[in-house]
Amino acid sequence: MVLPKFRSAWRRSTSAVCAFALAVAGLVGVVTAAPARATTAMDLAYVLNSGSGTDGVNVVDVATSTIVGTIRLGDSPRRVVTSPDRRTAYVLGYDGSVSVIDAGTSTVTHTISACGEPGAAAMKPDGSQLWVGCGFTGIVVIDTATATVTKTISMRADVSGLTFAADGSTVYASYFVFSTGTPGIEAIDSATGAVTAGIDDENYSLGLVLSPDAATLLVSQQHSDSVAVVDTASSTVAATIPMGGSPDGGVLNPDGTAVYYCVNGTDIEVVDLASRSITRTLALPCGDPTYTAGSLAFAPDGNTLYAILGRTGGVSVIDVPTGTVTATIQPGVALDNPVAAAAFVRAALVPTVTAVSPAQGSEAGGKVVIYGGPFSGGGGVTAVSFGGVPATSFTIDSDSQITAFAPPQTFRTVAVTVTNDNGTSAAGPAGGYTYLQAAPAISALTPNSGVSSGGTTVVITGTDLSITKSVYFGGTAASSFTVDSPTQVTAVTRAQTNGTVNVSVTNAIGVSTSVPSSQFTFFSPVPVVTAVSPATGPTAGGSTVTITGIRFTGTFRVAFGGVAVPYTLKSDSTITVVTPAWSSTMAPAAGTSGSSQPGGVVDVTVTTDVDTSAISAADQYIYVAPA
């Protein structure tokens, strides 16, 4: 039987291992410098390329129509299908493999062995299954959640087209090979894999475009230079549209009103679905006259059409409203042989950090400028971290720059990361920030004075205290110290003479500088008598008296009028004594006169290892002579 004339051309292209496909995807870790723009999502085209050792994906920045990166794949990639959320690309290779590419990272996450010479593919509208039409085995069904083949449907060989109804219930398949009584197009129940209807017509060669309401199926008839309009309800050809040449597979515009066909690689014919007629012709090169399959693809905006011009022409970018070519992606070493279908996705971009300046600073933190992107636009930056610790504050200066303040941390190197709604930047050397040790600085002492006998606990506040090696009060080392945090040390004083000294902290870098806030005053704990109770008693003595006051610890002498008496130290504020008998040797209290007669007023004094309490009216005791 005579095959459609495209058949031989297709075989030549695959045997030459040539293929092309486009899919917009995110690129992280592949593009060295993305164009600056205020957005956290970016249109990038995946150009499937074969030949001359360049098999793989060339990445095109849609905004600039330039090739900005490469992802290497296996043998002769030839088709690409994208998930409904447009975050994953599935690339079919001539060797029967399906490479699953994460659009956010531009990395291959799975490689699935599907079938020999896959020629068509379609994604179920809910994204749960990828159907692949094979050259020898019919159709295989891939579960996208597990990236495994779950079903094989035995069909006629050489599946040339696959498309799903919008509700996912029915799949339409077309074939290159036809036999008497065998349909050229079949409707398949997607749940059971059973054929529910078919049409036998040798003119059906490739390309299936289903109307949004699934009522009409347009089929390219390369054998008769026309497009058949199939009524899906009756499985009959309702009309035939002459194309004036060999049409490609056709592509539905995003609003679902018209199908665009590349005819003979020289003109674009627009078929209106409502009138089933050609309503517009764009006299623009749209493919290679020899290899025209799948030469058109709509970008997500619906106003831009990509046309594959072949090995020597590259890719033409067409503005649909005006019908003009706005850019051409030129072939070359990076784009060796584009000749097949195209599709688009939109991938969210996780930010990257390419540099920080300065790359080091003190443990107290400080201002840091972060370079990279994207940092602005919808889904912009929500957090900046230094080793997992949030920045004290940050400001988005532009899509490629952030000014942040590093939080205080101990001496170490950390990764600076930036987070947006799509994820967190990967940690790497370019985003490293080192906290440096510096000579410590003291900003406050609490308390800033204490007794000369030592034992006062002092909290030292400052910076760069995390690796403190010693603490000194004047020339005397603290009896002990504890590092509480990078900004706090707690030390205990030793006994020293009265006076004001500088407190210093030392680490491996140096010694803190003397400042007013680092001054500490030692003072003597002189005892004070605040009351004597009772304050009167007989000259014969023998009365029990309680002496109240402060700083009695260390007492070694209690005197009445200068005469030492036995005592009991109850606490730092209480002493009890039994009064001695009045003696003429007792000194009268200050401001009173002595007497040779029994009786009078005397001062009660307490002496510690520091000093003797000063006399006052509060320490007086009155001896009362008998009547």
C-alpha positions as CSV (number, residue, x, y, z in Angstrom):
1,M,0.0,0.0,0.0
2,V,1.2,3.5,-0.8
3,L,1.9,5.4,2.4
4,P,1.3,9.1,3.0
5,K,4.1,11.2,1.5
6,F,5.2,12.5,4.9
7,R,6.0,8.9,6.0
8,S,9.3,8.7,4.0
9,A,10.3,12.2,5.1
10,W,9.7,11.3,8.8
11,R,11.7,8.1,8.5
12,R,14.6,10.1,7.0
13,S,14.5,12.5,9.9
14,T,14.5,9.9,12.6
15,S,17.2,7.8,11.0
16,A,19.3,10.9,10.9
17,V,18.6,11.2,14.6
18,C,17.2,14.7,14.4
19,A,14.5,16.2,16.6
20,F,13.3,19.4,18.2
21,A,10.8,20.4,20.9
22,L,10.2,23.4,23.0
23,A,8.9,23.7,26.6
24,V,9.1,26.7,28.8
25,A,10.8,25.7,32.0
26,G,12.6,27.1,35.0
27,L,16.4,26.9,34.9
28,V,18.4,26.7,38.2
29,G,22.1,25.7,38.2
30,V,22.2,25.6,34.4
31,V,21.9,29.3,33.3
32,T,24.9,31.1,34.5
33,A,23.3,34.6,34.4
34,A,19.6,34.9,34.0
35,P,18.3,38.2,32.5
36,A,17.3,40.7,35.2
37,R,13.6,41.1,35.5
38,A,11.2,41.7,38.4
39,T,9.6,38.3,38.5
40,T,9.9,35.0,40.4
41,A,8.8,33.0,37.4
42,M,10.5,32.8,34.1
43,D,9.6,31.6,30.6
44,L,12.4,29.4,29.3
45,A,12.1,27.2,26.2
46,Y,13.5,23.6,26.1
47,V,14.8,23.0,22.6
48,L,15.3,19.3,22.0
49,N,18.3,18.8,19.9
50,S,20.0,15.9,18.1
51,G,23.0,15.3,16.0
52,S,26.7,16.1,16.1
53,G,27.0,15.0,19.7
54,T,24.6,17.6,21.0
55,D,21.7,15.4,22.0
56,G,19.8,17.0,24.8
57,V,17.9,20.2,25.7
58,N,19.1,23.7,24.8
59,V,17.5,26.2,27.1
60,V,16.1,29.4,25.4
61,D,15.2,32.5,27.3
62,V,11.8,33.4,25.8
63,A,12.2,37.1,26.8
64,T,15.4,37.5,24.8
65,S,15.1,34.6,22.3
66,T,18.6,33.5,23.2
67,I,20.1,30.1,24.2
68,V,21.3,30.4,27.8
69,G,22.0,26.8,28.9
70,T,22.1,23.1,28.0
71,I,20.8,19.9,29.6
72,R,22.4,16.8,28.2
73,L,20.1,13.7,27.6
74,G,20.4,10.3,25.9
75,D,19.8,9.2,22.4
76,S,18.0,11.6,20.0
77,P,15.2,13.3,22.0
78,R,12.2,13.8,19.7
79,R,9.1,14.8,21.6
80,V,8.2,16.8,24.8
81,V,5.0,16.9,26.9
82,T,4.4,19.1,29.9
83,S,2.4,18.5,33.1
84,P,-0.8,20.6,33.6
85,D,0.8,22.7,36.3
86,R,3.6,23.3,33.8
87,R,6.4,22.4,36.3
88,T,7.5,19.1,34.8
89,A,8.7,18.2,31.3
90,Y,8.6,14.6,29.8
91,V,11.1,14.2,27.0
92,L,10.7,11.1,24.7
93,G,13.9,9.7,23.2
94,Y,14.4,7.7,20.0
95,D,15.8,4.9,22.1
96,G,12.4,4.5,23.9
97,S,13.3,6.4,27.1
98,V,11.3,9.1,28.8
99,S,13.4,11.7,30.7
100,V,11.5,13.5,33.5
101,I,12.8,17.0,34.0
102,D,12.0,19.1,37.0
103,A,11.3,22.5,35.6
104,G,12.3,24.3,38.8
105,T,15.8,22.8,38.8
106,S,16.3,21.8,35.2
107,T,17.5,18.4,36.3
108,V,16.4,14.9,35.2
109,T,14.6,13.3,38.2
110,H,13.7,10.0,36.5
111,T,14.4,8.0,33.3
112,I,11.6,5.7,32.3
113,S,12.0,2.8,29.8
114,A,8.9,3.2,27.7
115,C,9.0,1.6,24.2
116,G,10.8,1.5,20.9
117,E,10.7,4.6,18.7
118,P,8.0,6.7,20.5
119,G,6.2,8.9,17.9
120,A,3.5,10.6,19.9
121,A,2.5,11.5,23.5
122,A,-0.3,13.1,25.4
123,M,-0.8,14.0,29.0
124,K,-4.1,13.2,30.7
125,P,-5.8,16.6,31.7
126,D,-5.5,15.8,35.4
127,G,-1.8,15.1,35.0
128,S,-2.0,11.6,36.4
129,Q,-1.0,9.7,33.3
130,L,1.3,10.2,30.3
131,W,0.3,8.1,27.2
132,V,3.1,7.3,24.8
133,G,2.4,6.1,21.2
134,C,5.2,3.7,20.1
135,G,6.5,2.6,16.8
136,F,6.1,-1.2,17.5
137,T,4.1,-2.0,20.6
138,G,1.1,0.3,20.5
139,I,0.6,2.6,23.5
140,V,2.1,2.5,27.0
141,V,0.6,4.4,30.0
142,I,3.0,6.0,32.5
143,D,1.8,6.8,36.0
144,T,3.3,10.3,36.6
145,A,3.2,10.0,40.4
146,T,5.5,6.9,40.4
147,A,7.2,7.4,37.1
148,T,6.5,3.8,36.1
149,V,4.8,2.1,33.1
150,T,1.5,0.7,34.5
151,K,-0.3,-0.4,31.3
152,T,0.5,-1.4,27.7
153,I,-2.3,-1.2,25.1
154,S,-1.8,-3.3,22.0
155,M,-2.6,-1.3,19.0
156,R,-1.6,-1.0,15.4
157,A,2.0,0.0,14.9
158,D,3.4,3.6,14.3
159,V,1.1,5.7,16.5
160,S,1.5,9.2,14.9
161,G,-0.9,11.2,17.1
162,L,-2.5,11.2,20.5
163,T,-4.9,13.6,22.1
164,F,-7.2,13.6,25.2
165,A,-10.7,14.9,25.5
166,A,-10.9,17.7,28.1
167,D,-12.6,15.4,30.7
168,G,-9.9,12.8,30.3
169,S,-12.3,10.0,29.5
170,T,-11.4,9.4,25.9
171,V,-8.1,9.3,24.0
172,Y,-7.9,9.7,20.2
173,A,-5.0,7.9,18.4
174,S,-4.0,8.1,14.7
175,Y,-1.6,5.7,12.9
176,F,0.8,5.8,10.0
177,V,0.1,2.2,8.9
178,F,-3.3,1.2,7.6
179,S,-4.8,-2.2,6.6
180,T,-8.1,-3.1,5.0
181,G,-10.7,-2.9,7.7
182,T,-8.4,-1.2,10.2
183,P,-9.2,2.3,11.3
184,G,-6.7,5.2,10.8
185,I,-8.1,6.9,13.9
186,E,-9.4,5.2,17.0
187,A,-11.3,6.5,20.1
188,I,-10.0,4.7,23.2
189,D,-11.7,4.5,26.7
190,S,-8.9,5.8,28.9
191,A,-10.0,3.8,31.9
192,T,-10.2,0.4,30.2
193,G,-8.0,0.9,27.1
194,A,-10.8,-0.5,24.9
195,V,-11.4,0.9,21.4
196,T,-14.8,2.5,21.3
197,A,-14.9,3.8,17.7
198,G,-12.8,4.1,14.6
199,I,-12.5,5.5,11.1
200,D,-10.8,3.8,8.2
201,D,-9.2,6.4,5.8
202,E,-5.8,6.1,4.3
203,N,-5.5,9.9,4.0
204,Y,-5.1,10.3,7.8
205,S,-1.4,10.6,8.3
206,L,-0.7,12.6,11.5
207,G,-1.7,15.3,13.8
208,L,-4.9,15.3,15.9
209,V,-6.5,18.6,17.1
210,L,-9.6,18.2,19.3
211,S,-12.0,21.1,19.8
212,P,-12.5,22.2,23.4
213,D,-16.0,20.7,23.5
214,A,-14.6,17.4,22.1
215,A,-17.2,17.5,19.3
216,T,-14.8,18.0,16.4
217,L,-11.5,16.3,15.6
218,L,-9.3,17.9,13.0
219,V,-6.9,15.5,11.2
220,S,-4.0,16.5,8.9
221,Q,-4.3,14.6,5.6
222,Q,-0.8,15.0,4.1
223,H,-1.7,12.4,1.5
224,S,-4.4,14.6,0.1
225,D,-3.1,18.1,1.1
226,S,-6.2,18.7,3.3
227,V,-7.6,18.7,6.8
228,A,-10.5,16.3,7.7
229,V,-13.1,17.5,10.1
230,V,-14.4,14.5,12.0
231,D,-17.6,14.5,14.0
232,T,-16.7,12.5,17.1
233,A,-20.3,11.6,18.0
234,S,-20.8,9.7,14.7
235,S,-17.2,8.9,13.9
236,T,-17.7,10.3,10.4
237,V,-15.9,12.9,8.3
238,A,-18.2,16.0,8.3
239,A,-16.1,18.1,6.0
240,T,-12.7,18.4,4.3
241,I,-10.8,21.6,4.1
242,P,-8.4,22.0,1.2
243,M,-5.0,23.4,2.4
244,G,-3.3,23.9,-1.0
245,G,-0.3,21.9,0.2
246,S,1.0,19.5,2.8
247,P,-0.1,20.5,6.3
248,D,1.7,19.8,9.5
249,G,0.0,18.4,12.7
250,G,-1.6,21.7,13.6
251,V,-1.8,23.6,16.9
252,L,-4.9,25.0,18.7
253,N,-4.6,28.6,19.8
254,P,-5.0,29.1,23.6
255,D,-8.5,30.5,23.4
256,G,-9.7,27.3,21.5
257,T,-11.1,29.1,18.5
258,A,-8.7,28.3,15.7
259,V,-6.1,25.8,14.5
260,Y,-2.9,27.0,13.0
261,Y,-1.2,24.8,10.3
262,C,2.2,25.1,8.6
263,V,1.6,24.3,4.9
264,N,4.6,23.2,2.8
265,G,6.8,24.9,5.3
266,T,6.1,28.2,3.6
267,D,2.7,29.5,4.8
268,I,0.7,29.5,8.0
269,E,-3.0,28.8,7.4
270,V,-5.6,29.6,10.1
271,V,-8.6,27.3,10.3
272,D,-11.6,28.8,12.2
273,L,-13.3,26.0,14.2
274,A,-16.8,27.6,14.0
275,S,-16.8,28.1,10.2
276,R,-14.5,25.2,9.4
277,S,-12.7,27.3,6.9
278,I,-9.4,29.1,6.4
279,T,-9.9,32.7,7.6
280,R,-6.3,33.9,7.6
281,T,-3.0,33.3,5.8
282,L,0.4,34.3,7.1
283,A,2.9,34.3,4.3
284,L,5.8,33.4,6.6
285,P,8.3,30.5,6.5
286,C,7.2,28.1,9.2
287,G,9.2,24.9,8.7
288,D,11.5,22.9,6.5
289,P,9.8,22.0,3.2
290,T,11.2,18.4,3.6
291,Y,10.6,18.0,7.4
292,T,7.4,19.9,8.4
293,A,6.1,17.8,11.2
294,G,5.0,19.7,14.4
295,S,6.6,22.9,13.2
296,L,4.3,25.3,15.2
297,A,3.7,26.0,18.9
298,F,1.9,28.7,20.8
299,A,3.6,30.4,23.7
300,P,1.6,30.8,26.9
301,D,0.6,34.4,26.1
302,G,-1.4,33.3,23.1
303,N,0.1,36.1,21.0
304,T,3.4,34.5,20.2
305,L,3.9,31.6,17.8
306,Y,7.1,29.6,17.5
307,A,7.8,28.2,14.1
308,I,10.6,25.6,13.6
309,L,12.4,26.5,10.4
310,G,14.6,23.5,10.3
311,R,18.3,22.8,10.5
312,T,19.5,25.9,8.6
313,G,16.7,28.3,9.7
314,G,16.5,27.8,13.4
315,V,13.3,29.0,15.2
316,S,11.2,31.9,14.1
317,V,9.3,33.9,16.8
318,I,6.0,35.3,15.3
319,D,3.8,38.0,16.7
320,V,0.3,36.6,16.0
321,P,-1.7,39.9,16.0
322,T,0.5,41.6,13.5
323,G,1.7,38.5,11.6
324,T,5.4,39.6,11.8
325,V,8.6,37.9,12.8
326,T,10.0,39.5,15.9
327,A,13.1,37.3,16.5
328,T,14.9,34.3,15.2
329,I,16.7,31.8,17.4
330,Q,19.6,30.9,15.2
331,P,20.9,27.4,14.8
332,G,24.6,26.5,15.4
333,V,26.6,24.4,17.7
334,A,24.1,24.8,20.5
335,L,21.0,24.3,18.2
336,D,22.1,21.7,15.7
337,N,19.0,20.2,14.1
338,P,15.5,21.4,15.2
339,V,12.8,19.6,13.3
340,A,9.8,18.4,15.4
341,A,7.0,19.5,17.8
342,A,6.8,22.3,20.4
343,A,5.1,22.9,23.7
344,F,5.3,25.4,26.6
345,V,5.2,25.5,30.4
346,R,5.9,28.2,32.9
347,A,8.2,27.4,35.8
348,A,8.5,29.1,39.1
349,L,12.0,30.2,40.0
350,V,13.6,29.6,43.4
351,P,16.1,32.4,44.1
352,T,19.8,32.0,43.8
353,V,22.6,33.7,45.7
354,T,25.6,34.4,43.6
355,A,27.7,36.6,46.0
356,V,27.6,38.4,49.3
357,S,29.6,41.5,50.2
358,P,31.3,41.6,52.5
359,A,31.7,37.9,52.9
360,Q,32.8,38.2,56.5
361,G,32.1,40.3,59.6
362,S,32.2,40.4,63.3
363,E,30.2,38.2,65.6
364,A,28.0,41.2,66.4
365,G,26.6,41.0,62.8
366,G,26.3,43.9,60.4
367,K,25.3,45.1,57.0
368,V,25.7,42.6,54.1
369,V,24.7,43.1,50.4
370,I,23.4,39.9,48.7
371,Y,23.5,39.4,45.0
372,G,21.6,37.0,42.8
373,G,17.9,36.8,42.0
374,P,15.1,36.8,41.3
375,F,14.3,38.8,44.4
376,S,11.3,40.8,43.5
377,G,7.9,40.6,41.7
378,G,5.0,38.3,42.6
379,G,6.0,35.6,45.1
380,G,8.9,37.8,46.2
381,V,11.4,37.3,49.0
382,T,9.9,36.3,52.3
383,A,13.0,35.5,54.3
384,V,16.8,36.0,54.4
385,S,18.8,33.7,56.7
386,F,22.4,33.4,57.9
387,G,23.0,29.7,58.7
388,G,19.3,29.3,59.5
389,V,19.1,32.4,61.7
390,P,16.8,35.1,60.3
391,A,18.5,38.3,59.3
392,T,17.9,41.2,61.7
393,S,16.3,43.0,58.8
394,F,16.5,43.1,55.0
395,T,15.5,45.4,52.2
396,I,14.9,44.3,48.5
397,D,17.0,46.9,46.5
398,S,16.2,45.3,43.1
399,D,15.5,42.0,41.4
400,S,19.2,41.2,41.8
401,Q,20.2,42.7,45.1
402,I,19.2,42.6,48.8
403,T,20.6,44.6,51.7
404,A,20.4,42.6,54.9
405,F,21.8,42.9,58.4
406,A,23.5,39.7,59.6
407,P,22.3,38.6,63.1
408,P,24.8,38.2,65.9
409,Q,26.4,34.7,65.9
410,T,29.5,32.9,67.2
411,F,32.7,32.5,65.2
412,R,31.9,30.3,62.2
413,T,31.0,30.2,58.5
414,V,27.4,30.0,57.5
415,A,25.3,29.9,54.3
416,V,23.3,32.9,53.4
417,T,20.0,31.8,51.9
418,V,17.0,33.7,50.4
419,T,13.5,32.3,50.4
420,N,10.5,33.2,48.2
421,D,7.1,31.5,47.7
422,N,8.7,28.9,45.4
423,G,11.5,27.8,47.8
424,T,14.8,28.5,49.3
425,S,18.1,29.1,47.5
426,A,20.6,26.3,47.6
427,A,23.6,26.7,50.0
428,G,26.9,27.1,48.2
429,P,30.3,28.7,48.4
430,A,29.1,31.8,46.7
431,G,26.7,32.5,49.5
432,G,29.1,31.8,52.4
433,Y,29.5,34.3,55.2
434,T,32.1,34.0,57.9
435,Y,31.7,35.4,61.4
436,L,35.1,36.6,62.6
437,Q,36.4,36.8,66.1
438,A,37.3,40.3,67.2
439,A,38.7,41.8,70.3
440,P,35.9,41.9,72.9
441,A,34.2,45.1,73.9
442,I,32.3,45.8,77.1
443,S,29.2,47.9,77.1
444,A,27.9,47.4,80.6
445,L,28.6,45.9,84.1
446,T,25.8,44.8,86.3
447,P,26.4,45.7,89.2
448,N,29.2,48.1,88.6
449,S,30.4,48.0,92.3
450,G,30.9,45.5,95.0
451,V,32.5,44.8,98.4
452,S,36.3,44.7,98.6
453,S,36.1,41.3,100.3
454,G,35.2,39.8,96.9
455,G,32.4,37.3,96.0
456,T,30.3,39.8,94.0
457,T,28.7,38.3,90.9
458,V,29.0,40.6,87.9
459,V,27.2,40.3,84.5
460,I,29.5,41.7,81.8
461,T,27.6,42.7,78.6
462,G,29.3,43.4,75.3
463,T,30.3,41.9,72.0
464,D,32.7,39.1,70.8
465,L,32.6,37.5,74.2
466,S,31.9,33.9,72.9
467,I,35.5,32.7,73.2
468,T,36.6,34.6,76.3
469,K,39.8,33.4,77.8
470,S,40.1,35.5,80.9
471,V,38.4,38.3,82.9
472,Y,40.3,40.8,85.1
473,F,39.2,43.3,87.7
474,G,42.1,45.7,87.5
475,G,45.2,43.6,87.9
476,T,43.4,40.7,89.6
477,A,41.8,37.8,87.8
478,A,38.2,37.0,88.5
479,S,37.8,34.0,90.8
480,S,35.6,32.4,88.1
481,F,33.7,33.3,85.0
482,T,31.1,31.7,82.6
483,V,30.5,32.5,79.0
484,D,26.7,32.8,78.7
485,S,26.5,33.9,75.1
486,P,28.4,35.9,72.4
487,T,27.2,39.0,74.2
488,Q,27.4,38.1,77.9
489,V,29.9,36.7,80.5
490,T,29.2,36.3,84.2
491,A,32.3,36.7,86.5
492,V,32.8,36.6,90.3
493,T,35.2,39.1,92.0
494,R,38.1,38.3,94.3
495,A,39.0,40.4,97.4
496,Q,40.6,43.7,96.5
497,T,41.4,47.1,98.1
498,N,38.9,49.9,97.9
499,G,38.8,51.9,94.7
500,T,37.7,51.9,91.0
501,V,39.4,49.6,88.5
502,N,38.9,48.7,84.8
503,V,37.3,45.3,84.0
504,S,38.9,43.7,80.9
505,V,38.0,40.6,78.9
506,T,40.5,38.8,76.7
507,N,40.0,36.4,73.8
508,A,42.4,35.0,71.1
509,I,42.3,38.3,69.2
510,G,42.9,40.8,71.9
511,V,41.8,42.6,75.1
512,S,38.8,44.9,75.5
513,T,39.5,48.6,75.6
514,S,38.9,50.6,78.8
515,V,35.8,52.7,78.6
516,P,33.6,54.3,81.2
517,S,31.1,51.4,81.0
518,S,33.9,48.9,82.0
519,Q,34.7,50.6,85.4
520,F,34.0,48.7,88.6
521,T,34.3,50.2,92.1
522,F,35.3,48.1,95.2
523,F,34.2,49.4,98.6
524,S,34.6,48.3,102.2
525,P,31.7,46.6,104.0
526,V,31.9,48.7,107.2
527,P,29.3,47.5,109.7
528,V,26.5,49.9,110.7
529,V,24.4,49.8,113.9
530,T,20.9,50.9,113.3
531,A,19.2,50.0,116.6
532,V,19.8,48.8,120.2
533,S,16.8,47.1,121.9
534,P,16.1,47.7,124.6
535,A,18.0,50.9,124.7
536,T,18.1,51.3,128.5
537,G,19.0,49.0,131.4
538,P,20.3,49.0,134.9
539,T,23.9,49.9,135.8
540,A,24.3,46.5,137.3
541,G,24.1,45.0,133.7
542,G,22.8,41.6,133.0
543,S,20.1,42.7,130.5
544,T,19.8,40.8,127.2
545,V,20.1,43.4,124.3
546,T,19.6,42.9,120.5
547,I,21.8,44.9,118.3
548,T,20.4,45.4,114.8
549,G,22.3,46.7,111.7
550,I,24.1,45.6,108.5
551,R,27.3,44.0,107.5
552,F,27.9,42.2,110.8
553,T,29.5,39.2,109.1
554,G,33.2,39.0,110.2
555,T,32.4,40.6,113.6
556,F,35.1,39.9,116.2
557,R,34.4,42.7,118.8
558,V,31.3,44.3,120.3
559,A,31.9,47.2,122.8
560,F,29.7,49.2,125.2
561,G,31.4,52.6,125.7
562,G,34.6,51.1,124.4
563,V,34.5,48.1,126.8
564,A,34.5,44.7,124.9
565,V,31.7,42.3,125.9
566,P,30.8,38.8,125.0
567,Y,28.3,38.5,122.1
568,T,26.4,36.1,119.9
569,L,26.4,36.7,116.1
570,K,22.9,35.7,114.9
571,S,23.1,36.9,111.3
572,D,24.7,39.6,109.1
573,S,22.1,42.0,110.7
574,T,21.6,40.8,114.2
575,I,23.8,40.4,117.3
576,T,22.7,39.6,120.9
577,V,24.7,40.5,124.1
578,V,24.2,40.5,127.9
579,T,25.0,44.0,129.0
580,P,28.1,44.5,131.3
581,A,27.9,46.4,134.5
582,W,28.4,50.1,134.1
583,S,32.1,51.1,134.7
584,S,33.7,54.4,135.1
585,T,36.1,53.3,132.4
586,M,33.4,53.4,129.8
587,A,33.5,56.3,127.4
588,P,30.5,58.4,127.3
589,A,28.4,58.6,124.1
590,A,29.3,61.3,121.7
591,G,27.8,64.6,122.7
592,T,27.4,63.6,126.4
593,S,29.6,64.1,129.4
594,G,31.0,61.4,131.6
595,S,30.3,61.0,135.4
596,S,32.0,59.4,138.4
597,Q,28.6,58.4,139.6
598,P,27.0,55.2,138.2
599,G,24.9,55.6,135.1
600,G,25.1,57.5,131.7
601,V,24.9,57.1,128.0
602,V,27.4,55.0,126.0
603,D,27.8,54.0,122.3
604,V,27.5,50.4,121.3
605,T,30.0,49.6,118.4
606,V,30.6,46.5,116.2
607,T,34.0,45.8,114.8
608,T,34.5,43.4,111.8
609,D,37.6,42.4,109.9
610,V,37.1,45.5,107.8
611,D,36.4,48.3,110.3
612,T,34.4,49.5,113.2
613,S,30.9,50.9,112.9
614,A,30.6,54.7,113.0
615,I,28.9,56.1,116.2
616,S,25.4,57.6,115.9
617,A,22.3,58.3,118.0
618,A,21.0,54.9,116.8
619,D,23.7,52.9,118.7
620,Q,23.3,54.6,122.1
621,Y,22.5,52.6,125.3
622,I,21.5,54.3,128.6
623,Y,22.6,52.9,131.9
624,V,20.0,53.8,134.6
625,A,21.2,54.1,138.2
626,P,19.0,52.6,141.0
627,A,16.7,55.1,142.6
